Amino acid sequence: MSPRFGQKIGTVVRQLGLQRSAVRFYERHGLLASSRLSNGYPVYSPEAVAQLRPLHGPTTLRSP
């Protein structure tokens, strides 16, 4: 995975409504794969984030 196509942790937490610590927990325990930018920041592929979506999904539901 090329890091430039990944999402930083801030984007992931906003999309899924998670805490940063939860994302780090999933990464540490091998449930979420990441690459590292040259500055050491983790980036997550869209596919990796999609794997978490069924577990956490959006935190709010909108009615039509």
Beta strands, then each sheet from edge to edge (+ up, - down):
strand 1: 7-8
strand 2: 35-36
strand 3: 42-44
sheet 1: 1+ 3- 2+
end
